[in-house]
Amino acid sequence: MRLDKFLKVTRLIKRRTVAKEFAENERVLINGRVAKPSAEVRPGDMITIRLGEKQLVVEVLEVKDSARASDARNLYRVIS
């Protein structure tokens, strides 16, 4: 699944266009590397999102095309 879609489905970022902008501005890393919006996300990947001075690091547990809000948190695990 594309990175921008994964961020939207999991609700880590509310809108796909915003997720795309984050990735285009090099604010999203997959496994320590700057990722494009079209980068492939797989279970086991570590995604880092830079939010100003803070960073959110999550591990991808599962990839689904859609998820309810209540199920979205089960697709990843927050590391820090």
BATIGU-519899 format. One record per atom (N, C-alpha, C): residue number from 0; residue in one letter; chain; atom name; x, y, z. Coordinates in nm, 4 decimals. Atoms other than C-alpha are relative to their C-alpha. Example, Ala and Ser with C-alpha at 12.3 -4.5 7.8 and 13.67 -1.06 7.14 Angstrom:
nr  rest  kette  atom  X  Y  Z
0  a  A  N  0.0890  -0.1190  0.0000;
0  a  A  CA  1.2300  -0.4500  0.7800;
0  a  A  C  0.0900  0.1200  0.0000;
1  s  A  N  -0.0820  -0.1190  -0.0060;
1  s  A  CA  1.3670  -0.1060  0.7140;
1  s  A  C  -0.0770  0.1090  0.0730;
//
This chain:
nr  rest  kette  atom  X  Y  Z
0  m  A  N  0.0835  -0.1172  0.0000;
0  m  A  CA  0.0000  0.0000  0.0000;
0  m  A  C  0.0886  0.1244  0.0000;
1  r  A  N  -0.0735  -0.1264  0.0044;
1  r  A  CA  0.1160  0.3543  -0.0713;
1  r  A  C  0.0071  0.0635  0.1389;
2  l  A  N  -0.0207  -0.0662  -0.1288;
2  l  A  CA  0.2522  0.5527  0.2218;
2  l  A  C  -0.1109  0.0998  0.0306;
3  d  A  N  0.1004  -0.1026  -0.0283;
3  d  A  CA  0.0082  0.8427  0.1859;
3  d  A  C  -0.1361  -0.0617  0.0326;
4  k  A  N  0.1274  0.0670  -0.0290;
4  k  A  CA  -0.2905  0.6063  0.1808;
4  k  A  C  0.0043  -0.0677  0.1368;
5  f  A  N  -0.0124  0.0652  -0.1305;
5  f  A  CA  -0.1618  0.4099  0.4825;
5  f  A  C  -0.0157  0.1011  0.1131;
6  l  A  N  0.0097  -0.1020  -0.1039;
6  l  A  CA  -0.1242  0.7291  0.6863;
6  l  A  C  -0.1440  0.0475  0.0172;
7  k  A  N  0.1404  -0.0406  -0.0072;
7  k  A  CA  -0.4833  0.8244  0.6023;
7  k  A  C  -0.0862  -0.1110  0.0597;
8  v  A  N  0.0812  0.1119  -0.0486;
8  v  A  CA  -0.6344  0.4780  0.6636;
8  v  A  C  0.0185  -0.0204  0.1499;
9  t  A  N  -0.0283  0.0188  -0.1427;
9  t  A  CA  -0.4652  0.4543  1.0044;
9  t  A  C  -0.0337  0.1235  0.0827;
10  r  A  N  0.0342  -0.1271  -0.0639;
10  r  A  CA  -0.5641  0.8133  1.0818;
10  r  A  C  0.1175  0.0620  0.0767;
11  l  A  N  -0.1180  -0.0680  -0.0540;
11  l  A  CA  -0.2073  0.9040  1.1749;
11  l  A  C  0.0029  0.1427  -0.0535;
12  i  A  N  0.0205  -0.1312  0.0614;
12  i  A  CA  -0.2683  1.1939  0.9353;
12  i  A  C  -0.1407  -0.0049  -0.0597;
13  k  A  N  0.1434  0.0049  0.0304;
13  k  A  CA  -0.6332  1.2850  0.8727;
13  k  A  C  -0.0349  -0.0029  -0.1486;
14  r  A  N  0.0326  -0.0081  0.1430;
14  r  A  CA  -0.6214  1.3557  0.4982;
14  r  A  C  0.1166  -0.0482  -0.0850;
15  r  A  N  -0.1033  0.0542  0.0876;
15  r  A  CA  -0.4349  1.1887  0.2158;
15  r  A  C  0.0835  0.1114  -0.0628;
16  t  A  N  -0.0757  -0.1101  0.0595;
16  t  A  CA  -0.3377  1.5229  0.0595;
16  t  A  C  0.1011  0.0561  0.0992;
17  v  A  N  -0.0934  -0.0476  -0.1033;
17  v  A  CA  -0.1798  1.6306  0.3898;
17  v  A  C  0.1133  -0.1017  0.0162;
18  a  A  N  -0.1026  0.1049  -0.0093;
18  a  A  CA  0.0028  1.2957  0.4132;
18  a  A  C  0.0973  0.0104  -0.1164;
19  k  A  N  -0.0840  -0.0153  0.1185;
19  k  A  CA  0.1309  1.3489  0.0600;
19  k  A  C  0.0948  0.1185  0.0165;
20  e  A  N  -0.0838  -0.1185  -0.0227;
20  e  A  CA  0.2589  1.6984  0.1510;
20  e  A  C  0.1098  -0.0289  0.1020;
21  f  A  N  -0.1002  0.0359  -0.1002;
21  f  A  CA  0.4359  1.5618  0.4603;
21  f  A  C  0.1138  -0.0773  -0.0658;
22  a  A  N  -0.1019  0.0831  0.0654;
22  a  A  CA  0.6169  1.3010  0.2487;
22  a  A  C  0.0810  0.0804  -0.1013;
23  e  A  N  -0.0714  -0.0809  0.0996;
23  e  A  CA  0.7034  1.5475  -0.0290;
23  e  A  C  0.0970  0.0981  0.0652;
24  n  A  N  -0.0869  -0.0923  -0.0723;
24  n  A  CA  0.8590  1.7792  0.2322;
24  n  A  C  0.0993  -0.0727  0.0904;
25  e  A  N  -0.0986  0.0834  -0.0706;
25  e  A  CA  1.0766  1.4932  0.3667;
25  e  A  C  -0.0231  -0.0038  0.1502;
26  r  A  N  0.0343  0.0066  -0.1420;
26  r  A  CA  0.8922  1.4781  0.6990;
26  r  A  C  -0.0443  -0.1390  0.0415;
27  v  A  N  0.0373  0.1383  -0.0295;
27  v  A  CA  0.8185  1.1038  0.6765;
27  v  A  C  0.1142  -0.0918  -0.0427;
28  l  A  N  -0.1056  0.0974  0.0274;
28  l  A  CA  1.0763  0.8245  0.6960;
28  l  A  C  -0.0570  -0.1404  0.0123;
29  i  A  N  0.0304  0.1423  -0.0143;
29  i  A  CA  1.0348  0.4523  0.6382;
29  i  A  C  0.1324  -0.0708  0.0218;
30  n  A  N  -0.1224  0.0718  -0.0378;
30  n  A  CA  1.3006  0.2434  0.8105;
30  n  A  C  0.1226  0.0909  -0.0079;
31  g  A  N  -0.1118  -0.0932  -0.0063;
31  g  A  CA  1.5201  0.5527  0.8530;
31  g  A  C  0.0328  0.0713  -0.1291;
32  r  A  N  -0.0256  -0.0656  0.1288;
32  r  A  CA  1.5031  0.6645  0.4895;
32  r  A  C  -0.1165  0.0907  -0.0364;
33  v  A  N  0.1041  -0.0914  0.0464;
33  v  A  CA  1.3139  0.9619  0.3477;
33  v  A  C  -0.0868  -0.0740  -0.1009;
34  a  A  N  0.0928  0.0753  0.0849;
34  a  A  CA  1.0014  0.8256  0.1791;
34  a  A  C  -0.0862  0.0926  -0.0847;
35  k  A  N  0.0913  -0.0712  0.0882;
35  k  A  CA  0.7991  0.9471  -0.1167;
35  k  A  C  -0.1427  -0.0436  0.0332;
36  p  A  N  0.1389  0.0388  -0.0269;
36  p  A  CA  0.4181  0.9440  -0.0978;
36  p  A  C  -0.0370  -0.1353  -0.0603;
37  s  A  N  0.0315  0.1262  0.0677;
37  s  A  CA  0.4152  0.6455  -0.3340;
37  s  A  C  0.0791  -0.1192  0.0545;
38  a  A  N  -0.0805  0.1089  -0.0558;
38  a  A  CA  0.6583  0.4386  -0.1219;
38  a  A  C  -0.0910  -0.1108  0.0528;
39  e  A  N  0.0776  0.1165  -0.0429;
39  e  A  CA  0.5327  0.0886  -0.0438;
39  e  A  C  0.0179  -0.0231  0.1499;
40  v  A  N  -0.0019  0.0276  -0.1441;
40  v  A  CA  0.4408  0.0185  0.3210;
40  v  A  C  -0.0344  -0.1468  0.0196;
41  r  A  N  0.0198  0.1422  -0.0270;
41  r  A  CA  0.4677  -0.3381  0.4504;
41  r  A  C  0.0019  -0.0235  0.1507;
42  p  A  N  -0.0078  0.0340  -0.1427;
42  p  A  CA  0.4149  -0.5036  0.7895;
42  p  A  C  0.1462  -0.0136  0.0438;
43  g  A  N  -0.1361  0.0026  -0.0526;
43  g  A  CA  0.7276  -0.4661  1.0015;
43  g  A  C  0.0767  0.1282  -0.0244;
44  d  A  N  -0.0662  -0.1278  0.0270;
44  d  A  CA  0.8230  -0.1259  0.8582;
44  d  A  C  -0.0132  0.0938  0.1199;
45  m  A  N  0.0015  -0.1042  -0.1021;
45  m  A  CA  0.9084  0.1549  1.0996;
45  m  A  C  -0.0204  0.1335  -0.0709;
46  i  A  N  0.0309  -0.1292  0.0608;
46  i  A  CA  0.7513  0.4876  1.0033;
46  i  A  C  0.0227  0.1091  0.1026;
47  t  A  N  -0.0260  -0.1162  -0.0849;
47  t  A  CA  0.8778  0.8134  1.1509;
47  t  A  C  -0.0644  0.1209  -0.0654;
48  i  A  N  0.0647  -0.1217  0.0480;
48  i  A  CA  0.6672  1.1270  1.1164;
48  i  A  C  0.0541  0.1154  0.0828;
49  r  A  N  -0.0549  -0.1182  -0.0685;
49  r  A  CA  0.8348  1.4577  1.1999;
49  r  A  C  -0.1083  0.1060  0.0113;
50  l  A  N  0.1031  -0.0997  -0.0285;
50  l  A  CA  0.5896  1.6982  1.3625;
50  l  A  C  0.0662  0.1164  0.0737;
51  g  A  N  -0.0726  -0.1111  -0.0627;
51  g  A  CA  0.7892  2.0157  1.4234;
51  g  A  C  0.1195  -0.0524  0.0764;
52  e  A  N  -0.1106  0.0456  -0.0855;
52  e  A  CA  1.0241  1.9464  1.7144;
52  e  A  C  -0.0178  -0.1447  0.0455;
53  k  A  N  0.0290  0.1347  -0.0465;
53  k  A  CA  0.8569  1.6132  1.7930;
53  k  A  C  0.0050  -0.1000  -0.1147;
54  q  A  N  0.0033  0.1089  0.0973;
54  q  A  CA  0.8736  1.2775  1.6175;
54  q  A  C  -0.0938  -0.1077  0.0513;
55  l  A  N  0.0852  0.1137  -0.0319;
55  l  A  CA  0.6189  0.9987  1.6106;
55  l  A  C  0.0561  -0.1188  -0.0754;
56  v  A  N  -0.0532  0.1203  0.0619;
56  v  A  CA  0.7603  0.6519  1.5450;
56  v  A  C  -0.0993  -0.1133  0.0237;
57  v  A  N  0.0933  0.1115  -0.0103;
57  v  A  CA  0.5253  0.3621  1.4700;
57  v  A  C  0.0528  -0.1192  -0.0788;
58  e  A  N  -0.0303  0.1230  0.0728;
58  e  A  CA  0.5695  0.0012  1.3624;
58  e  A  C  -0.1272  -0.0451  -0.0691;
59  v  A  N  0.1144  0.0473  0.0767;
59  v  A  CA  0.3375  -0.1231  1.0893;
59  v  A  C  -0.0262  -0.1458  0.0369;
60  l  A  N  0.0361  0.1362  -0.0372;
60  l  A  CA  0.1541  -0.4334  1.2123;
60  l  A  C  -0.0797  -0.0692  -0.1095;
61  e  A  N  0.0870  0.0576  0.1023;
61  e  A  CA  -0.0955  -0.4824  0.9317;
61  e  A  C  -0.0330  0.1080  -0.1013;
62  v  A  N  0.0361  -0.0934  0.1066;
62  v  A  CA  -0.1890  -0.3209  0.6010;
62  v  A  C  -0.1370  -0.0392  -0.0526;
63  k  A  N  0.1356  0.0223  0.0522;
63  k  A  CA  -0.5565  -0.2894  0.5015;
63  k  A  C  -0.0393  0.1189  -0.0855;
64  d  A  N  0.0456  -0.1079  0.0877;
64  d  A  CA  -0.7248  -0.0870  0.2263;
64  d  A  C  -0.0942  0.0963  0.0697;
65  s  A  N  0.0887  -0.0879  -0.0768;
65  s  A  CA  -0.9794  0.0496  0.4726;
65  s  A  C  -0.0139  -0.0554  0.1402;
66  a  A  N  0.0182  0.0410  -0.1386;
66  a  A  CA  -1.0474  0.0412  0.8439;
66  a  A  C  -0.0914  0.0995  0.0692;
67  r  A  N  0.0822  -0.0880  -0.0821;
67  r  A  CA  -1.3030  0.1781  1.0847;
67  r  A  C  0.0912  0.0752  0.0959;
68  a  A  N  -0.0794  -0.0793  -0.0944;
68  a  A  CA  -1.1825  0.4431  1.3264;
68  a  A  C  0.0402  -0.0842  0.1206;
69  s  A  N  -0.0299  0.0828  -0.1176;
69  s  A  CA  -1.2022  0.1903  1.6112;
69  s  A  C  0.1048  -0.1071  -0.0295;
70  d  A  N  -0.0972  0.1035  0.0371;
70  d  A  CA  -0.9892  -0.0627  1.4178;
70  d  A  C  0.1330  0.0559  -0.0500;
71  a  A  N  -0.1195  -0.0603  0.0608;
71  a  A  CA  -0.7330  0.1818  1.2761;
71  a  A  C  0.1220  -0.0118  0.0908;
72  r  A  N  -0.1144  0.0072  -0.0922;
72  r  A  CA  -0.5139  0.1750  1.5901;
72  r  A  C  0.0613  -0.1397  0.0062;
73  n  A  N  -0.0535  0.1363  0.0001;
73  n  A  CA  -0.4690  -0.2008  1.5478;
73  n  A  C  0.0919  -0.0279  -0.1177;
74  l  A  N  -0.0853  0.0183  0.1169;
74  l  A  CA  -0.2799  -0.1500  1.2224;
74  l  A  C  0.1444  0.0403  0.0272;
75  y  A  N  -0.1353  -0.0441  -0.0344;
75  y  A  CA  0.0246  0.0028  1.3951;
75  y  A  C  0.0189  -0.0021  0.1507;
76  r  A  N  -0.0355  -0.0076  -0.1414;
76  r  A  CA  0.2062  0.0154  1.7281;
76  r  A  C  0.0907  0.1202  0.0187;
77  v  A  N  -0.0814  -0.1190  -0.0269;
77  v  A  CA  0.3451  0.3407  1.8691;
77  v  A  C  0.1259  -0.0419  0.0747;
78  i  A  N  -0.1292  0.0291  -0.0621;
78  i  A  CA  0.7151  0.3085  1.9518;
78  i  A  C  0.0425  0.1181  0.0882;
79  s  A  N  -0.0321  -0.1204  -0.0788;
79  s  A  CA  0.7828  0.6670  2.0628;
79  s  A  C  -0.0610  0.1223  -0.0640;
//
